[in-house]
């Protein structure tokens, strides 16, 4: 593990440590941060839309997927079982919202369009798989597609352009996220590349034993 990352269990709690210089440092279990970036369509009369990204980071030694699974297991008493079902519904709502926002309909049909099942979050081949759906690259791509659909709809509705033609004339860029690729790469191709990179990784890629960890947004 990098920086001698390790875990010690005491009193039913897990403490995550890393070495920084000559010091051993306790790593916070969660580090929650937020940033806002503005998407625009370019040109003199560009459409703009601000998107807020919430990033949840965990230590390499912390298996977030396993924690979610354990936290949502049925308890023996009725109150505990109700809490577990509520937590499951929260995760399903988040996944449903993420998938709808992007306008991506791959894998959707009449039987599963209304709701993501909790089991789908841990299914390697499901489009709602947690370690695929909540990757940073996937969230950025979803936000860009959302803005693209909005801008296309405006051109189609107000300028009378055919939907296909309107879509071809729209290119959405983020002011900060796309700084490194501006003028060199298509932002859509860039998104597609990194989404495919992480979608090709099985669940085991993100387990502590493999030194990788999912980052949720």
C-alpha positions as CSV (number, residue, x, y, z in Angstrom):
1,X,0.0,0.0,0.0
2,X,1.2,3.6,-0.7
3,X,2.4,5.5,2.4
4,X,2.2,2.3,4.5
5,X,-1.6,2.5,4.6
6,X,-3.0,0.1,7.1
7,X,-6.1,-0.5,9.3
8,X,-6.3,-1.1,13.1
9,X,-9.5,-2.4,14.8
10,X,-10.1,-1.3,18.3
11,X,-13.4,-1.3,20.3
12,X,-15.4,-2.2,17.2
13,X,-14.0,0.8,15.3
14,X,-11.6,0.8,12.3
15,X,-8.8,3.4,12.3
16,X,-7.0,4.1,9.0
17,X,-3.4,5.2,9.1
18,X,-0.8,6.4,6.6
19,X,2.8,7.6,7.0
20,X,3.5,11.2,5.9
21,X,7.2,12.0,6.3
22,X,8.2,10.8,9.8
23,X,4.6,11.0,11.2
24,X,1.8,8.5,11.3
25,X,-1.5,10.2,10.4
26,X,-5.1,9.1,11.0
27,X,-7.0,9.3,7.7
28,X,-10.6,10.6,8.0
29,X,-13.1,7.9,6.9
30,X,-14.9,10.4,4.7
31,X,-13.7,13.6,3.1
32,X,-16.7,15.5,1.5
33,X,-16.0,18.4,-0.8
34,X,-18.0,20.3,-3.4
35,X,-17.2,22.4,-6.4
36,X,-19.3,24.3,-9.0
37,X,-18.5,24.6,-12.6
38,X,-20.3,26.4,-15.4
39,X,-21.2,24.7,-18.6
40,X,-21.7,26.8,-21.8
41,X,-22.4,26.3,-25.4
42,X,-19.9,28.9,-26.7
43,X,-20.4,31.8,-29.1
44,X,-21.7,35.3,-28.4
45,X,-25.1,34.2,-27.2
46,X,-24.0,31.1,-25.3
47,X,-26.3,29.3,-23.0
48,X,-24.9,28.7,-19.5
49,X,-25.8,26.4,-16.7
50,X,-24.0,25.9,-13.4
51,X,-23.6,22.4,-12.0
52,X,-22.7,21.4,-8.5
53,X,-20.5,18.4,-8.0
54,X,-20.3,16.7,-4.6
55,X,-17.2,14.5,-4.1
56,X,-17.0,11.8,-1.4
57,X,-13.5,10.5,-0.9
58,X,-12.5,7.6,1.3
59,X,-9.1,6.1,2.2
60,X,-7.6,3.3,0.1
61,X,-8.0,1.0,3.1
62,X,-11.7,1.7,3.4
63,X,-14.0,-0.6,1.4
64,X,-17.0,1.7,0.8
65,X,-19.0,-0.8,-1.2
66,X,-18.7,-3.3,1.6
67,X,-19.8,-0.7,4.1
68,X,-22.9,0.1,2.1
69,X,-23.8,-3.5,1.8
70,X,-23.4,-4.1,5.6
71,X,-25.3,-1.0,6.5
72,X,-28.3,-2.0,4.4
73,X,-28.6,-5.5,5.7
74,X,-31.8,-6.4,7.4
75,X,-31.7,-6.2,11.2
76,X,-33.6,-8.7,13.3
77,X,-35.9,-6.2,15.0
78,X,-38.7,-4.4,13.0
79,X,-37.3,-0.9,13.6
80,X,-33.9,-1.9,12.4
81,X,-35.3,-3.5,9.3
82,X,-37.3,-0.4,8.5
83,X,-34.1,1.7,8.7
84,X,-32.3,-0.7,6.4
85,X,-35.1,-0.5,3.8
86,X,-35.1,3.3,4.0
87,X,-31.3,3.4,3.4
88,X,-31.7,1.1,0.4
89,X,-34.3,3.4,-1.0
90,X,-31.9,6.4,-0.6
91,X,-29.2,4.7,-2.6
92,X,-31.7,3.6,-5.3
93,X,-33.1,7.2,-5.6
94,X,-29.5,8.5,-6.0
95,X,-28.8,6.0,-8.8
96,X,-32.1,6.6,-10.5
97,X,-31.5,10.4,-10.5
98,X,-28.0,10.0,-11.9
99,X,-29.1,7.8,-14.7
100,X,-32.1,9.9,-15.7
101,X,-30.0,13.1,-15.6
102,X,-27.7,11.9,-18.4
103,X,-30.4,11.1,-20.8
104,X,-28.8,7.7,-21.2
105,X,-31.3,5.0,-21.9
106,X,-29.0,2.0,-22.4
107,X,-30.2,-1.0,-20.5
108,X,-33.6,0.6,-19.8
109,X,-36.9,-1.1,-20.7
110,X,-40.5,-1.0,-19.5
111,X,-39.7,-3.3,-16.6
112,X,-36.9,-1.3,-15.0
113,X,-37.5,2.3,-16.2
114,X,-39.4,3.4,-13.1
115,X,-36.8,2.3,-10.5
116,X,-33.4,1.0,-9.9
117,X,-33.3,-2.1,-7.8
118,X,-30.9,-2.2,-4.8
119,X,-29.4,-5.4,-6.2
120,X,-28.4,-3.6,-9.4
121,X,-26.0,-1.4,-7.5
122,X,-23.7,-4.4,-6.9
123,X,-24.2,-6.2,-10.3
124,X,-21.0,-5.9,-12.4
125,X,-23.0,-6.0,-15.7
126,X,-25.8,-3.7,-14.7
127,X,-25.8,-0.1,-16.1
128,X,-26.7,1.0,-12.5
129,X,-23.7,-0.7,-10.9
130,X,-22.4,1.6,-8.1
131,X,-18.7,1.5,-9.0
132,X,-19.5,2.5,-12.6
133,X,-22.4,4.9,-12.1
134,X,-20.8,7.1,-9.5
135,X,-17.3,7.6,-10.9
136,X,-16.2,11.2,-11.4
137,X,-15.8,10.8,-15.1
138,X,-19.4,9.3,-15.4
139,X,-20.8,12.2,-13.4
140,X,-19.1,14.9,-15.6
141,X,-20.3,13.1,-18.7
142,X,-23.9,13.0,-17.3
143,X,-23.9,16.7,-16.6
144,X,-22.6,17.5,-20.0
145,X,-25.2,15.4,-21.7
146,X,-27.9,17.0,-19.5
147,X,-26.8,20.5,-20.7
148,X,-26.5,19.3,-24.3
149,X,-30.1,18.1,-24.2
150,X,-31.3,21.4,-22.7
151,X,-29.4,23.5,-25.4
152,X,-30.7,21.2,-28.2
153,X,-34.2,21.6,-27.0
154,X,-33.9,25.4,-27.0
155,X,-32.6,25.5,-30.6
156,X,-35.3,23.0,-31.7
157,X,-38.1,24.9,-30.0
158,X,-37.1,28.6,-30.6
159,X,-35.3,28.4,-34.0
160,X,-37.3,25.7,-35.6
161,X,-34.3,23.5,-36.3
162,X,-34.7,19.8,-36.7
163,X,-33.7,18.0,-33.5
164,X,-30.8,16.2,-35.2
165,X,-29.4,19.4,-36.8
166,X,-29.8,21.3,-33.5
167,X,-27.9,18.7,-31.6
168,X,-25.0,18.7,-34.1
169,X,-24.6,22.5,-33.6
170,X,-24.3,22.3,-29.9
171,X,-21.0,21.7,-28.1
172,X,-21.0,22.0,-24.3
173,X,-17.8,22.8,-22.4
174,X,-17.1,23.4,-18.8
175,X,-15.1,26.5,-17.9
176,X,-12.7,24.7,-15.5
177,X,-13.0,21.0,-16.2
178,X,-12.2,21.4,-19.9
179,X,-9.3,23.8,-19.6
180,X,-6.7,21.2,-20.3
181,X,-8.5,19.9,-23.4
182,X,-9.8,23.1,-24.9
183,X,-9.0,23.3,-28.6
184,X,-7.3,20.0,-28.7
185,X,-9.9,17.3,-28.0
186,X,-13.6,17.0,-28.3
187,X,-15.1,17.1,-24.8
188,X,-17.5,14.3,-25.7
189,X,-14.7,12.0,-26.9
190,X,-12.8,12.8,-23.8
191,X,-15.8,11.9,-21.6
192,X,-16.4,8.7,-23.5
193,X,-12.8,7.6,-23.2
194,X,-12.6,7.9,-19.4
195,X,-16.1,6.5,-18.8
196,X,-15.2,3.4,-20.8
197,X,-11.9,3.1,-18.9
198,X,-13.6,2.8,-15.6
199,X,-16.6,0.8,-16.9
200,X,-14.2,-1.9,-18.0
201,X,-13.0,-2.5,-14.4
202,X,-14.8,-5.2,-12.5
203,X,-15.8,-4.8,-8.9
204,X,-12.6,-6.3,-7.6
205,X,-10.6,-3.3,-9.1
206,X,-12.0,-1.1,-6.4
207,X,-11.3,-3.3,-3.4
208,X,-8.6,-2.4,-0.9
209,X,-6.6,-5.4,-1.8
210,X,-6.2,-4.0,-5.4
211,X,-5.1,-0.5,-4.1
212,X,-8.0,1.3,-5.8
213,X,-11.2,2.8,-4.3
214,X,-14.4,4.2,-5.8
215,X,-14.9,7.9,-5.6
216,X,-18.6,8.9,-5.5
217,X,-20.0,12.2,-6.7
